[in-house]
Structure formats: structure tokens, C-alpha cells
């Protein structure tokens, strides 16, 4: 796709001062027995005080708790560097402002966190290890806290009073979350096995994620809710050249959940995804189900998907509200989809907690072209709501080998050109 079907500025990576701050000079000790949280934070603070630059993690294993970035600071992992994050919950306190599955609250700090920062980056050829298997069991313990959180806006609980960050609440922290930041770069590094969502920019502008690997499934492990990359109510996002093997969705575009998403009212817009490879995962490129603030101007092209549950997946349900519009998928190669190759479904049934309203989501102007799929359980599922059909759905040059064909329910203005299902 040579020309984008919508206007979007060219995203440039942030530029940093040449100054380098080696974590060893701030007391960091290589190995698995010494917690280096203080050394990382001293290095970041000194870097910031001196106008910014690079905080360097050299080769070796560096055990740490939460890392909080500051403006004009790049965290750089040299090849052979492993930043291994503590699996003890108290190493991610005090609580910080966050958005957890689309709802604002205060919770454990993400493993790497940045709040209201301009010009930040994580780069290099090293590895960030989240030790997520120590956290995944919390999924079975979280339901009461999730219900309380989801109902907070409906119950008129101010954000400042939505305080979690206790093991009894069991809300796991994200791996990397910049929130209310501008000019964010993630390049070259590998994220492995985080507690929850891996790369989760929230309310950010000008975000570039390129040549990054996210692994939350493999090596005999499969992360729980371990999404790869979740742009959440962000504007101007470029995702390119990345590889995902995940325990949940590979790339999932979000914009808040239910009433809290409407209150914040920030769509996810101007998102470009290209030249990525997706393996494992529930969906390769996904929009929703948390899309209550809206999503628009989304383009994904030249991607390869192998062994995911689904390839292209848009999902929502009654109670979400919000509008998803102006979406393009082009030139997707798929193999071995466990379920549908293409699905747009308004009856998503795996929400952590059911909505308390009947607000209807709207999906319109969705364009899917040049899709080739070698094997799938089902080719295409398009399912709108009877009272709110899908609108303006176009499939062109779509060729899928599947056990089952195409199902269409409550769709208005469906166009199918040059499609085959074998």
C-alpha cells in the first residue's frame, strides 16, 4: 500500500543527547541476587538532570523492580544485556496512575513506566524478562477486583479513590506502559513473558514501535492475557517490522472500556501497522473489544500470520458503545488459523466483566483486501447486532482455504469482489 487512505503525519523517532549513563556507575551489580532498582533510578535521575541522554544496561543479567523513565531519557540494552524484573509484587509499589483493561485507576506500577514524559525510548538488542509465570495465576483471583473496577464509573467512584495494588485485588501490572507521553520509541529489544499486557501506550502521541520481538508464548509457557502490543487511545502510531508470539492478541487496538471509555472520550486514531509477523496469539491484528472511546483511521498491511486463533479480528458487544470506522487491511498471508481467518463480531463473549448498559457499538467502513489463507477452521464471520448492523464492509481479492465458508448476519452494504473459499 503505497499511499495511506487517510492523512497521517510522518512519525520521526525522538533524538537524544550523546551523554551516556552506565548503570554500573550508580551501583548496579550483575547477577540474580542483587536488586538494582535504586541504581536504575539514580542513573535515570542523573541523566534527566543533565538534559537527557542514554541510560546504558551493558551485557549481563540485571535484576530490578519497577523502572520509571523520565523525559529525554533512552534506556538502551546492549546485546547480551538482560533486564530481569522481580516477581515480588511489593517491588512495584507505591501504586501509580494507570489504565487497566480500559478503566482508569491506581495499581501496581508497570515494570517499566513513564507518566507525562516527552521523548522517551527503550532500544537495543537486549532482552527484558518479566517472569510472568509468577503472576499468571492471579487471573483466577482477580474477579472481585475486576468487577469493582469495571463498575467504578457506573458507581460514581472518583479515579483517585480507585486504589488497588494489593495481592488480594490481583490486578497484574503491565510490562511497559507510557501514559500521557509524547514521542515514544521502542526499537530492537525483545520482551519476554510479562505479567499482563506487554507494550501498552495510553493517551500517547507519536509512538514508534519497530523491529521489536514480543514473546509471551513458547519455551513451554503460555502467558495469560499476555497481549503483545495494545495502543490505547493513542494518536499517530507506527508499528513496523515486529515479531509476536503471544498468549493473547498480538496487536490489539483499544480505546477504553464502557462508561469510563466514554468519560475519557479519547479515540485511538491514525495507526499504521506494517511488515509484521504474528505467530500464536488469539488474534493477529485486532480492534477491540475495549473500544468505547472509538477507533478510526487504522491501516495494517504486508503482514504474515501463522498459527494464531484468528487473523484479522474486530470484536465488540452490547454495552461498549463507541465507533470503529475507516479501517483498512491489505496484503495478509495467513496459515493455520485455528478458527476464523477474518472475523468482525459484535457478540464477543470473553469480557472480564459484563457491561452495565446496553449502549451499542458501531462498526463501519471496514475494508479488507488481498488476503491469502492456506488453512482455517472457518473462512469469514461477519456478525452485527440486529439493532445495529455492521455497515460498509468490503472484501476484495480474498482467497481462503477453510473447512467452513462465510457466515453473514446483520450487515448492511456488504461488497465482495474476486473472493474464493476452498
C-alpha positions as CSV (number, residue, x, y, z in Angstrom):
1,X,0.0,0.0,0.0
2,X,2.0,3.0,-1.3
3,X,-0.5,5.7,-0.2
4,X,-2.4,5.7,3.0
5,X,-6.2,6.1,2.7
6,X,-6.2,8.8,5.3
7,X,-4.0,11.7,6.3
8,X,-1.3,10.9,8.9
9,X,1.9,12.8,9.7
10,X,5.3,11.1,9.3
11,X,6.4,9.8,12.7
12,X,10.0,10.5,13.5
13,X,11.9,8.9,16.3
14,X,13.0,11.1,19.2
15,X,16.5,12.4,19.3
16,X,18.6,12.1,22.5
17,X,21.7,13.8,23.8
18,X,25.0,11.9,23.3
19,X,25.6,11.6,27.1
20,X,25.7,8.1,28.4
21,X,25.0,7.0,32.0
22,X,26.1,3.4,32.7
23,X,24.1,1.8,35.4
24,X,27.3,0.2,36.9
25,X,28.5,3.7,37.9
26,X,25.4,4.0,40.0
27,X,25.9,0.8,41.9
28,X,24.3,-1.8,39.7
29,X,25.6,-5.3,40.2
30,X,25.4,-8.0,37.6
31,X,23.7,-11.3,38.7
32,X,20.4,-12.6,40.0
33,X,20.7,-11.9,43.7
34,X,21.0,-8.1,43.9
35,X,18.0,-5.9,43.2
36,X,19.2,-2.9,41.1
37,X,16.1,-0.8,41.2
38,X,17.9,2.1,43.0
39,X,20.8,2.0,40.5
40,X,18.4,2.3,37.6
41,X,16.5,5.2,39.2
42,X,19.7,7.0,40.1
43,X,21.0,6.7,36.6
44,X,17.7,7.9,35.1
45,X,17.5,10.8,37.5
46,X,21.1,11.9,36.8
47,X,20.5,11.6,33.0
48,X,17.4,13.7,33.3
49,X,19.2,16.4,35.4
50,X,21.8,16.7,32.8
51,X,19.4,17.3,30.0
52,X,18.8,13.7,28.9
53,X,20.7,11.1,27.1
54,X,21.1,7.3,27.3
55,X,20.9,5.1,30.4
56,X,23.0,2.1,29.5
57,X,22.4,-1.5,30.6
58,X,25.6,-3.4,29.5
59,X,25.8,-7.2,28.9
60,X,24.8,-9.3,31.9
61,X,21.8,-10.0,33.9
62,X,20.4,-7.1,35.9
63,X,17.6,-7.8,38.4
64,X,15.3,-4.9,39.2
65,X,11.9,-3.8,40.4
66,X,10.0,-1.0,38.7
67,X,11.8,1.3,36.3
68,X,10.3,4.8,35.9
69,X,11.5,6.7,32.8
70,X,11.8,10.5,32.6
71,X,11.6,12.9,29.7
72,X,14.5,12.9,27.2
73,X,15.8,9.6,28.6
74,X,16.6,6.5,26.5
75,X,17.0,3.1,28.2
76,X,19.4,1.2,26.0
77,X,20.1,-2.5,26.3
78,X,23.4,-3.7,24.7
79,X,23.5,-7.0,23.0
80,X,23.8,-9.6,25.8
81,X,22.0,-7.5,28.3
82,X,19.1,-9.0,30.2
83,X,17.0,-6.8,32.5
84,X,15.2,-9.3,34.6
85,X,12.2,-8.0,36.6
86,X,11.5,-9.1,40.2
87,X,8.5,-11.4,40.6
88,X,7.6,-9.9,44.0
89,X,4.6,-7.7,44.0
90,X,5.9,-5.2,46.6
91,X,8.7,-4.2,44.2
92,X,6.1,-2.4,42.1
93,X,4.8,-0.2,44.9
94,X,3.8,2.6,45.5
95,X,0.8,2.5,43.2
96,X,0.7,4.7,40.1
97,X,-2.0,6.1,37.8
98,X,-2.8,3.6,35.1
99,X,-5.4,2.4,32.8
100,X,-6.2,-1.3,33.4
101,X,-8.2,-3.1,30.7
102,X,-9.7,0.3,29.7
103,X,-10.5,1.7,33.1
104,X,-8.5,4.3,35.0
105,X,-7.3,3.5,38.5
106,X,-4.2,3.3,40.7
107,X,-2.5,0.0,40.7
108,X,0.9,-1.7,40.9
109,X,3.5,0.2,38.7
110,X,4.1,-1.4,35.3
111,X,7.5,-3.0,35.2
112,X,8.7,0.0,33.0
113,X,6.5,3.1,33.4
114,X,6.5,6.7,32.2
115,X,3.9,9.3,33.1
116,X,3.6,12.7,31.3
117,X,7.1,12.4,29.6
118,X,8.2,13.7,26.2
119,X,10.9,12.0,24.2
120,X,11.5,8.5,25.8
121,X,12.8,5.3,24.4
122,X,13.7,1.7,25.0
123,X,16.2,0.5,22.5
124,X,19.0,-2.0,21.8
125,X,19.4,-5.7,21.2
126,X,19.0,-6.9,24.7
127,X,16.1,-8.7,26.5
128,X,13.6,-7.6,29.1
129,X,12.4,-10.6,31.1
130,X,9.1,-10.2,33.0
131,X,9.0,-13.6,34.9
132,X,5.3,-13.6,34.1
133,X,4.7,-17.2,35.1
134,X,4.9,-16.0,38.7
135,X,1.9,-13.7,38.1
136,X,-0.3,-15.5,35.7
137,X,-2.1,-17.4,38.5
138,X,-3.6,-14.1,39.7
139,X,-6.1,-14.4,36.9
140,X,-8.0,-16.9,39.0
141,X,-8.1,-14.5,41.9
142,X,-9.0,-11.2,40.3
143,X,-12.7,-11.4,39.6
144,X,-14.0,-9.3,42.6
145,X,-11.4,-6.6,41.9
146,X,-12.2,-6.6,38.2
147,X,-15.9,-6.2,38.8
148,X,-15.3,-3.4,41.3
149,X,-13.1,-1.7,38.7
150,X,-15.4,-2.1,35.8
151,X,-18.4,-0.8,37.9
152,X,-16.4,2.2,39.3
153,X,-17.6,4.8,36.7
154,X,-21.2,3.5,36.9
155,X,-21.0,3.7,40.8
156,X,-19.5,7.2,40.5
157,X,-16.2,6.3,42.2
158,X,-13.6,9.1,41.5
159,X,-10.4,7.9,39.9
160,X,-8.4,9.0,42.9
161,X,-10.4,6.5,45.0
162,X,-10.0,3.6,42.7
163,X,-6.9,2.3,44.5
164,X,-5.8,-1.3,44.1
165,X,-2.2,-2.5,44.3
166,X,-2.8,-5.3,46.8
167,X,-2.3,-9.0,46.2
168,X,-5.9,-9.6,47.4
169,X,-7.0,-7.5,44.4
170,X,-4.8,-9.5,42.0
171,X,-4.7,-6.9,39.2
172,X,-1.4,-7.7,37.4
173,X,0.8,-4.8,36.2
174,X,1.6,-4.2,32.5
175,X,5.1,-4.7,31.2
176,X,5.8,-1.3,29.6
177,X,3.3,1.5,29.9
178,X,3.9,5.1,28.9
179,X,0.8,7.1,29.7
180,X,0.2,10.7,28.6
181,X,3.5,10.7,26.8
182,X,4.7,12.2,23.5
183,X,7.4,10.9,21.2
184,X,7.8,7.4,22.3
185,X,10.2,4.9,20.7
186,X,10.6,1.2,21.3
187,X,13.2,-0.4,18.9
188,X,15.2,-3.6,18.6
189,X,14.6,-5.1,22.0
190,X,12.9,-8.4,23.0
191,X,10.2,-8.5,25.6
192,X,9.6,-11.9,27.2
193,X,6.9,-13.2,29.4
194,X,5.4,-10.2,31.2
195,X,2.7,-10.4,33.9
196,X,0.0,-9.0,31.7
197,X,-0.2,-6.8,28.6
198,X,3.3,-6.2,27.2
199,X,3.6,-2.9,25.4
200,X,0.7,-0.7,26.4
201,X,0.9,3.0,25.4
202,X,-2.0,5.0,26.8
203,X,-3.0,8.6,25.8
204,X,0.2,8.9,23.9
205,X,1.1,10.8,20.7
206,X,3.7,9.9,18.1
207,X,4.6,6.4,19.1
208,X,7.0,4.2,17.1
209,X,7.5,0.5,17.7
210,X,9.8,-1.1,15.2
211,X,11.9,-4.3,14.9
212,X,10.7,-5.4,18.3
213,X,10.0,-9.0,19.4
214,X,7.4,-9.9,21.9
215,X,7.4,-13.5,23.3
216,X,4.7,-14.5,25.7
217,X,4.1,-18.0,24.3
218,X,6.8,-20.6,23.9
219,X,9.5,-22.4,25.8
220,X,6.8,-24.5,27.4
221,X,4.9,-21.4,28.7
222,X,1.8,-19.5,27.6
223,X,1.0,-16.2,29.1
224,X,-2.4,-15.4,30.5
225,X,-3.9,-12.2,29.0
226,X,-0.3,-11.6,27.7
227,X,-1.1,-9.4,24.7
228,X,1.8,-8.2,22.6
229,X,1.1,-4.5,21.8
230,X,-2.0,-2.5,22.8
231,X,-2.2,1.1,21.6
232,X,-4.8,2.5,23.8
233,X,-6.5,5.9,23.0
234,X,-3.3,6.9,21.2
235,X,-2.8,9.2,18.2
236,X,-0.2,8.7,15.4
237,X,1.2,5.2,16.0
238,X,3.6,3.3,13.7
239,X,4.2,-0.4,14.3
240,X,6.6,-2.0,11.8
241,X,8.9,-5.0,11.4
242,X,7.9,-6.6,14.7
243,X,7.5,-10.3,15.6
244,X,4.9,-11.6,18.0
245,X,4.4,-14.9,19.7
246,X,1.8,-14.3,22.3
247,X,-0.5,-15.9,24.8
248,X,-3.3,-13.5,23.8
249,X,-3.8,-11.0,20.9
250,X,-0.7,-10.0,19.1
251,X,-1.6,-6.3,18.3
252,X,-4.9,-5.1,19.8
253,X,-6.1,-1.5,19.3
254,X,-8.1,-0.2,22.3
255,X,-9.8,3.0,23.4
256,X,-11.2,2.5,26.9
257,X,-14.0,0.3,28.4
258,X,-17.7,1.1,28.7
259,X,-18.6,4.2,30.8
260,X,-15.0,5.0,31.6
261,X,-14.1,5.0,27.9
262,X,-16.9,7.4,27.1
263,X,-16.0,9.7,30.0
264,X,-12.4,10.0,28.9
265,X,-13.5,10.2,25.2
266,X,-10.2,9.7,23.5
267,X,-10.2,7.6,20.4
268,X,-7.3,5.6,19.1
269,X,-6.6,7.1,15.7
270,X,-4.0,7.2,12.9
271,X,-2.4,3.8,13.5
272,X,-0.2,2.2,10.8
273,X,0.9,-1.5,11.2
274,X,3.1,-3.0,8.5
275,X,5.7,-5.7,7.8
276,X,5.0,-7.7,11.0
277,X,4.9,-11.4,11.7
278,X,2.4,-12.9,14.1
279,X,2.6,-16.5,15.5
280,X,0.4,-18.0,18.2
281,X,-1.9,-15.5,19.8
282,X,-5.7,-15.2,19.9
283,X,-5.7,-12.7,17.1
284,X,-3.0,-11.3,14.8
285,X,-4.3,-7.8,14.3
286,X,-7.3,-6.9,16.4
287,X,-9.5,-4.0,17.2
288,X,-11.5,-4.2,20.5
289,X,-13.2,-5.3,22.5
290,X,-12.3,-2.3,24.6
291,X,-13.1,0.4,22.0
292,X,-15.6,2.6,23.8
293,X,-13.7,5.8,23.1
294,X,-13.7,5.0,19.4
295,X,-11.1,3.9,16.8
296,X,-10.6,5.4,13.4
297,X,-8.0,5.6,10.6
298,X,-6.4,2.2,11.1
299,X,-4.3,0.6,8.4
300,X,-2.5,-2.7,8.5
301,X,-0.7,-4.2,5.5
302,X,2.1,-6.6,4.5
303,X,1.7,-8.9,7.5
304,X,2.2,-12.7,7.9
305,X,0.2,-14.7,10.4
306,X,0.8,-18.3,11.3
307,X,-0.8,-20.4,13.9
308,X,-2.9,-17.7,15.5
309,X,-6.5,-18.4,16.6
310,X,-7.7,-15.8,14.1
311,X,-6.1,-13.5,11.6
312,X,-8.0,-10.2,11.2
313,X,-10.3,-9.8,14.2
314,X,-12.7,-7.0,15.2
315,X,-14.7,-7.6,18.3
316,X,-17.3,-5.8,20.5
317,X,-20.5,-6.3,22.3
318,X,-23.6,-4.6,23.6
319,X,-22.6,-2.1,26.3
320,X,-19.4,-0.9,24.8
321,X,-20.7,2.0,22.7
322,X,-18.1,3.7,20.6
323,X,-17.5,3.8,16.9
324,X,-14.9,1.9,14.9
325,X,-14.5,3.4,11.4
326,X,-12.2,3.9,8.5
327,X,-10.2,0.7,8.7
328,X,-8.0,-1.0,6.1
329,X,-6.3,-4.4,6.0
330,X,-4.3,-5.2,2.9
331,X,-1.9,-8.0,1.8
332,X,-2.1,-10.5,4.6
333,X,-0.6,-14.0,4.3
334,X,-2.1,-16.5,6.7
335,X,-1.5,-20.1,7.6
336,X,-3.1,-22.5,10.1
337,X,-5.8,-20.3,11.6
338,X,-7.4,-22.3,14.4
339,X,-10.8,-20.6,14.0
340,X,-11.7,-17.8,11.5
341,X,-9.3,-16.1,9.1
342,X,-11.4,-13.0,9.1
343,X,-14.0,-12.1,11.8
344,X,-16.0,-9.0,12.7
345,X,-18.2,-10.0,15.6
346,X,-20.5,-7.9,17.8
347,X,-21.2,-10.8,20.1
348,X,-17.8,-11.1,21.8
349,X,-18.3,-13.2,24.9
350,X,-15.0,-13.2,26.8
351,X,-15.2,-9.9,28.7
352,X,-13.7,-10.0,32.2
353,X,-16.9,-8.4,33.5
354,X,-20.2,-7.7,31.7
355,X,-21.2,-4.1,30.8
356,X,-24.0,-2.5,32.9
357,X,-25.6,-0.6,29.9
358,X,-26.9,-1.5,26.5
359,X,-25.0,1.1,24.6
360,X,-24.5,-0.1,21.1
361,X,-21.1,-0.1,19.3
362,X,-20.9,0.9,15.7
363,X,-18.5,-0.6,13.1
364,X,-18.4,1.0,9.6
365,X,-16.3,1.4,6.6
366,X,-14.1,-1.7,7.1
367,X,-12.0,-2.7,4.0
368,X,-10.2,-6.0,3.7
369,X,-8.2,-6.8,0.6
370,X,-5.5,-9.2,-0.8
371,X,-5.8,-11.9,1.9
372,X,-4.4,-15.3,1.3
373,X,-5.0,-18.1,3.9
374,X,-3.7,-21.6,3.5
375,X,-5.8,-23.2,6.1
376,X,-8.5,-22.1,8.6
377,X,-11.4,-23.7,10.5
378,X,-13.8,-21.0,9.1
379,X,-13.1,-18.5,6.4
380,X,-15.1,-15.4,7.3
381,X,-17.6,-14.5,10.1
382,X,-19.4,-11.1,9.9
383,X,-22.0,-10.7,12.6
384,X,-23.6,-7.5,13.6
385,X,-26.3,-6.7,16.1
386,X,-29.9,-6.9,14.9
387,X,-30.5,-3.4,16.1
388,X,-27.0,-2.1,14.9
389,X,-25.8,-3.9,11.8
390,X,-22.2,-3.7,10.6
391,X,-22.0,-1.1,7.8
392,X,-19.9,-0.7,4.7
393,X,-17.9,-3.9,4.8
394,X,-15.7,-4.6,1.7
395,X,-13.9,-7.8,0.9
396,X,-11.8,-7.9,-2.3
397,X,-9.2,-10.4,-3.6
398,X,-9.7,-12.7,-0.6
399,X,-8.8,-16.3,-1.1
400,X,-9.1,-18.7,1.8
401,X,-8.8,-22.5,2.2
402,X,-11.1,-23.4,5.1
403,X,-13.3,-26.2,6.5
404,X,-16.3,-23.9,6.7
405,X,-17.2,-21.0,4.4
406,X,-18.6,-17.5,5.1
407,X,-21.3,-16.5,7.6
408,X,-23.0,-13.2,7.3
409,X,-25.6,-11.8,9.8
410,X,-26.9,-8.3,10.2
411,X,-24.6,-6.5,7.7
412,X,-25.6,-3.5,5.6
413,X,-23.8,-2.6,2.4
414,X,-21.5,-5.7,2.1
415,X,-19.3,-5.8,-1.0
416,X,-17.5,-8.9,-2.1
417,X,-15.2,-8.9,-5.1
418,X,-13.0,-11.6,-6.5
419,X,-13.2,-13.9,-3.5
420,X,-12.8,-17.6,-3.2
421,X,-13.2,-20.2,-0.5
422,X,-12.0,-23.7,-1.0
